[in-house]
């Protein structure tokens, strides 16, 4: 098989984004644009990837890491100049090189594969990925030979004449080249144009003048080729990506009640017969098992959610939720928590770094932080694990079958033994033995008639 390479152009500062964040790191569906590009182009089994970054783009290098080699374009002198920066790495290699912009996150692996296959089948020195735009304003026009229909040149909008402006087949900014022919032609690219830049599309005309074959692969999906230049384009890309992801899940048997108001990130795995209600955001490496029900208005990030679990109007982060669990409404499960099968985390309950055992219930208005809670435990309303002394966090342990009365404070480190009861309103500072009742509150005193004295005093 022919060797395959990629040059990803990611040096643009993106001033139209009006942001301190480097352009290609702006997220689409929770993932930086340039990462989408790398993930999709990898499907063609690349032998080497080179990413061209600009001065001060350390964050791009840090994020992409070992998935690419990097070269720096110190001056922004056009796309042709950007590709030349990869010369030392690629110029002597045999094979095919795809050149793609780092701000085109919607092009799919299927399109990249088809582009490579078309290019190699045609035996072309260059192949342009083209599409037909409803409004081609601002795009480079693909000018074909009237008789052979082969590509003769690509003309930037600002350099096009009246006849060329009528053409609606546009250059998407993605190309396949014979690698050696690419770098040889780049030596002849001029900056004699209105912007004084070295345009990569000029390589097409140079190759044609050398009687080399230049082909085009027309993709029917214009939206797929969208380049993100500003916040408006970013929102359009987000919408398209959201629709694509949601459609994939629905075709796999997931019921998404309102796809326009459901946001699912690319790495999420959802099994069939899951129901997702409007206003739900599911992100990271979340897995949701069959027959679960999520939402409305819930956020799930980097979680495992078991079968038949219901999560309503709640936030769950970096945690594992078992089967047939009920969460919410308005619960907050914070990182490093594990919720056992058939458990309940109810209204306005917050859990942090806690293991909640099977069949255990924290029904409402409680905080469990840094706790080990056994099976069949009932935690009453208003219970708090007092886990922080201002410097260190301490563990609270509640063993199987214990019952914690309402409005209790468990001062960590402390253990409530198996089968024990803690009376409502208690502040527990010492361990509670198994099968015990612990009462830690002041004895009630009633002063009869005293309320009348207070009222009379207030009148005076």
NORCORTA-V746324 format. One record per backbone hydrogen bond with DSSP energy under -1.0 kcal/mol. CO is the residue of the C=O (numbers start at 1). NH is the residue of the N-H. If there is no record, write none. Layout:
co:CO nh:NH
co:CO nh:NH
This chain:
co:3 nh:96
co:4 nh:47
co:5 nh:98
co:6 nh:50
co:7 nh:100
co:8 nh:52
co:9 nh:102
co:14 nh:17
co:15 nh:18
co:22 nh:25
co:23 nh:26
co:24 nh:34
co:26 nh:33
co:28 nh:31
co:31 nh:28
co:32 nh:36
co:33 nh:37
co:34 nh:38
co:35 nh:39
co:36 nh:40
co:37 nh:41
co:38 nh:42
co:40 nh:43
co:41 nh:44
co:42 nh:45
co:48 nh:6
co:49 nh:69
co:50 nh:8
co:51 nh:71
co:52 nh:10
co:53 nh:73
co:54 nh:57
co:57 nh:61
co:58 nh:62
co:59 nh:63
co:60 nh:64
co:61 nh:65
co:64 nh:67
co:65 nh:68
co:69 nh:51
co:71 nh:53
co:75 nh:77
co:77 nh:198
co:78 nh:82
co:79 nh:83
co:80 nh:84
co:83 nh:86
co:84 nh:87
co:86 nh:90
co:87 nh:91
co:90 nh:93
co:95 nh:179
co:96 nh:5
co:97 nh:177
co:98 nh:7
co:99 nh:175
co:100 nh:9
co:101 nh:104
co:103 nh:228
co:108 nh:112
co:109 nh:113
co:110 nh:114
co:111 nh:115
co:112 nh:116
co:113 nh:117
co:114 nh:118
co:115 nh:119
co:116 nh:120
co:117 nh:121
co:118 nh:122
co:119 nh:124
co:125 nh:178
co:126 nh:215
co:127 nh:176
co:128 nh:217
co:129 nh:172
co:130 nh:219
co:131 nh:170
co:136 nh:139
co:140 nh:171
co:141 nh:155
co:143 nh:152
co:143 nh:153
co:145 nh:149
co:150 nh:145
co:153 nh:143
co:155 nh:141
co:156 nh:159
co:157 nh:160
co:161 nh:165
co:168 nh:133
co:169 nh:142
co:170 nh:131
co:174 nh:129
co:175 nh:99
co:176 nh:127
co:177 nh:97
co:178 nh:182
co:179 nh:183
co:180 nh:184
co:181 nh:185
co:182 nh:186
co:185 nh:188
co:186 nh:189
co:191 nh:193
co:198 nh:80
co:200 nh:203
co:201 nh:204
co:202 nh:206
co:203 nh:207
co:204 nh:208
co:205 nh:209
co:207 nh:212
co:208 nh:211
co:213 nh:125
co:213 nh:126
co:214 nh:151
co:215 nh:128
co:217 nh:130
co:220 nh:222
co:222 nh:225
co:223 nh:226
co:230 nh:234
co:231 nh:235
co:232 nh:236
co:233 nh:237
co:234 nh:238
co:235 nh:239
co:236 nh:240
co:237 nh:241
co:238 nh:242
co:239 nh:243
co:240 nh:244
co:241 nh:245
co:242 nh:246
co:243 nh:247
co:244 nh:248
co:245 nh:249
co:246 nh:250
co:247 nh:251
co:249 nh:254
co:250 nh:253
co:253 nh:273
co:255 nh:276
co:258 nh:261
co:259 nh:262
co:261 nh:279
co:263 nh:282
co:265 nh:268
co:269 nh:288
co:274 nh:255
co:275 nh:294
co:276 nh:257
co:278 nh:297
co:280 nh:263
co:281 nh:300
co:282 nh:265
co:283 nh:302
co:286 nh:269
co:287 nh:305
co:288 nh:271
co:289 nh:292
co:290 nh:308
co:292 nh:275
co:293 nh:311
co:294 nh:277
co:296 nh:313
co:298 nh:281
co:299 nh:316
co:300 nh:283
co:301 nh:318
co:303 nh:287
co:304 nh:321
co:305 nh:289
co:306 nh:309
co:307 nh:324
co:309 nh:293
co:310 nh:327
co:311 nh:295
co:313 nh:330
co:314 nh:299
co:315 nh:333
co:316 nh:301
co:318 nh:336
co:319 nh:304
co:320 nh:339
co:321 nh:306
co:323 nh:342
co:325 nh:310
co:326 nh:345
co:327 nh:312
co:331 nh:315
co:332 nh:351
co:333 nh:317
co:335 nh:353
co:337 nh:320
co:338 nh:356
co:339 nh:322
co:340 nh:343
co:341 nh:359
co:343 nh:326
co:344 nh:362
co:345 nh:328
co:346 nh:349
co:347 nh:365
co:349 nh:332
co:350 nh:368
co:351 nh:334
co:352 nh:370
co:354 nh:338
co:355 nh:373
co:356 nh:340
co:357 nh:360
co:358 nh:376
co:360 nh:344
co:361 nh:379
co:362 nh:346
co:366 nh:350
co:367 nh:385
co:368 nh:352
co:370 nh:396
co:371 nh:355
co:372 nh:398
co:373 nh:357
co:375 nh:401
co:377 nh:361
co:378 nh:404
co:380 nh:383
co:381 nh:407
co:383 nh:367
co:384 nh:410
co:385 nh:387
co:386 nh:412
co:387 nh:394
co:392 nh:389
co:395 nh:414
co:396 nh:372
co:397 nh:416
co:398 nh:374
co:399 nh:402
co:400 nh:419
co:402 nh:378
co:403 nh:422
co:404 nh:380
co:406 nh:425
co:408 nh:384
co:409 nh:428
co:410 nh:386
co:414 nh:397
co:415 nh:432
co:416 nh:399
co:417 nh:420
co:418 nh:435
co:420 nh:403
co:421 nh:438
co:422 nh:405
co:423 nh:426
co:426 nh:409
co:428 nh:411
co:432 nh:417
co:436 nh:421
co:438 nh:423
co:440 nh:427
co:447 nh:450
co:449 nh:453
co:450 nh:454
co:451 nh:455
co:452 nh:456
co:453 nh:457
co:454 nh:458
co:455 nh:459
co:456 nh:460
